[in-house]
């Protein structure tokens, strides 16, 4: 009896210690205990697109690095762009990443990370087009992706309800409309149209820049309002700037050096 009692006492003590250890581990690993739901529209190469059933792209590699630095696990899910924004707004997703431009209108609905990419809208047209700048888009049929700054830019030029603005679920469909002669031009982020023109020389497309009509834009991670994740991810992004990780990812995708000083300067505005 005595030996049995001692055994029970020792076992009970061990269980108590084990339980205490589990509680401590959990409190120290809260970040890992919840896998974040991150949504993207994987139809926007080279930022996010499908390759053999896998989501790949610059944003994907950037997200992987910044989440690791911030100490979070996540699941990246492909949805269309408008549902992506709704999911973040309704807090069914923790983060949205999909070349999302930070602007004052969106700031009313979402919290954004510090900027992580500089972009601008450009015009994609067939070779030989008489479109030479944004002003030439007047009376032309222009294809855009819905709910993007490309759509907003064209609406400023042509009018919000102009029948010549064709809106599509993604930029790939807008470009298909152009190449099938259903539109005269596409307006979208510079990197996207430049990559498409470069990778599809048979389509004989050219990219037109008009700095006077299209202002610089900055991408950010989108969070639900008052998200506690923002501070952790902001800190992680700045760490990636400082330790060279961001530049390495950028160089791998774009074969050029990023202007991280400009990105840091935007944080002060």
N, C-alpha and C positions, 0 to 999 in steps of 0.2 A: 504493500500500500504506500509506504513511504517513498519507495523508488518511483512508483507510478505517479505520485503527487509531484515529485521533483521534476519528472519528465513533462508532466502537463504544465507546470509552472514555467519551465524553460521554453516549452513550445509556445505558450501564450506570450511570453516576453519577446520571442523571436518574431511572432506575428505582429505584435505591436510595433516593433522596430521596422518591420517590412512595410507596414501600413504608413508609418511616418515617412519612410523613404519615398514611397509612391506619391504621397501628397506633396512633398518637397519637389520631386521631379516634375510633377504636373504644374506647380506654380512657377517653376523656372522655365518651363517649356510651353507656355501658353501660345506662343507664336506658332509652334509646330503642331499644337493640338487641334487647330482649325485650319483646314485646307481652304484657301481663298478661291472663290469663283471669279475668274477673269474672263471677260468676253471680248471677242474681236470679230471683225468682218474680214475673213481670210480670202478676199478677192481684190487685193490692193497691192500687187507686187510693185516694188520689192519689199514693202513693209510687212505684209502678212499675206500669205497665199498657200494654197494646198499643193503639196508635192508628194505623190504616191501615198495619199491618204493622211499625210502629216502636215500640220500647220508649221510653216517655216517663214523666215524673213527677218529683216533688221529688227523690227519691233519685238519679235519672238526672242531673239538672242539678247536684246537689251533687257527685256522683262526677266529673262532667266538670270541675268547677272545682277539686276537691281533687287530682285526678290531674295536671292541668295545673300546679298550684302545686308538686306534689311532683316533677314532671318525668318522668312515666311515660305511655306509651301503653298502651292496653288494648282488649280486645274484650269487650263486654257481651253475655252469653248468657242467654236465658230458659230456666229449668228449674223444676220444681216445688220447693216449699219443702224437703221432706225430702231429695230428691236434692241440693239446693243444699248443705245442711249436710254431707252425706256427701262431696261433692266437696271441700269445704274441709278436712274432716277428713283425707281421703285424699291431699290435696295435688295433686289433678288440677285444682283451681282455686286461683288465688292469693288471691282476695278474694271474700267474699260480702257483698252489700248487698241487703237486702230488709226494711227495718224490723225488724231483728233486735235483740231486747231483750238487753241485757247482764245476766246473772245468774250467781250463784255456780256453779250446776250446769254451765252452758255454758262457764264459764271453765276448767273441768277439761279440756275438749276443745279449746277454741279460744283464741287470743289476740284481744283486741278493741282497737280504736282507742279514743281518748278519746271520750266521748259526743258525739253530734252532734244528738240530738233528744230532747225530753221528751214522754212519752206516758203514757196510763193506759187501762185497759180500761173500757168502758162497755157498757151493755145496750141492745140494739135490740129494740123490741117494736111490735106494731100499736097504733094509736090505740084507746083503750078497754080496753086490757089491765089485768088486776088486778095485774100485776107493777109494783111501785113502787120496789123496791130489791133488792139481791142476796139477801136472806133470802127473798124471795118466789119465788125460783127453785126452792125445794124442792118436789119432786113435779111439777115442770114439765119439759117436753122442751126441752133447750137445744142449739143447734147451734153448733159451734166449728170452727176450722181446726186440723187435726192438728199436733202438735209446737209449738204456740204457747203463749205465756203466758196467752192466753185459755182454752185447754184446761186449763192448770194451775190457773188461778183457779177455774174451774167445778168441777174435781175436788176442790179444797179445800172447796168448799161442799157438794157433793153426794156425794162419795166417788169414788175413782179408777175403780172398775169399775161405776159406776152406769149402768144400761141406758138411762136417760133422757138421757145425753150422746151426741149424734150428732156424729161427727167427719168432716170433709170435707177434701179436698185443698187447697181454698182458701176464702177467706171469701166469695167470690161465690157458690159452691155452698151454703155455709151460709145465706146470705141468701135464696137461691132456695128453700131448704127452709122457711124462715120464711114467705115470701110465698105459698107453695103450701100453707100450713097443716100442714106436716109437723113444725113445731117451734113452741114458744111464744115463744122468744127466741133471740137471737144475742148472744154475748159476744165482743168484739173490740176492737182499739185504737180509741180515741175518734175520731181523725181519719177513719178509714175509715168507721165507721158514721155519723158526722155528715155526711160528704160524700155518702154514699149516700142518707140521708134527705132531705138538701137537694136533691139532683139528681133525685130520683124522688118528687115530691110526690104523684103518683097512687097510690103504694103505701101512703100514709097511715101512715107509721111515725114513732115518736118515740124519742128517745135518753134513757136514764136514767143519771145519774151517782150513784155511791155511793162517796165518798172513804173511808169507813170500811172498806169491803171490798176495794177495789182500790187498791193502792199505786202511786205514780208509777214509771214505767219509763223507761229511757234506751236509745236505739238506738246501736249502734256498727258499724263495719266489722268483719267477722269474718275472721281470718287463720288459717292453719294454725299449730300450736304452734311457737314459736321462729322465726317469720317475720321476716326482715330488713326487710320492708317497713313494719312497724308504726311504727318511729321516724320514717321519712320522712313517712308519712301523718299521724301525730300532729302533727308540726310544721306540716304544710300546713293541717290543720284549724284549728289555733290562729291561723295567719296569716289565714285566711278570716274568723275571728271579729274579728280586730283591724283588718283593712282594709275591713270592711263588706261584703265579697262574700257571706258567709253570710246576713246580714240581708237583702240585696237578693233573693237566691234565695227565702228564706223568705217575704218580703212578696209576691213574685210569685205564690206558690202559695196562701198562707193569708190574705193581706190583713191581716196583723197583725205586730207586732214580736216577734221571738224574745227569750227571756230568755237571752242569751249569758253573762251573769254567773253564772247558775245552772249552766249547762253547764260553765263553767270551774271552778266550785266543786266539782263532782262529780269532777273530776280529782284532787282532793286527798284523796278518801275511799278 
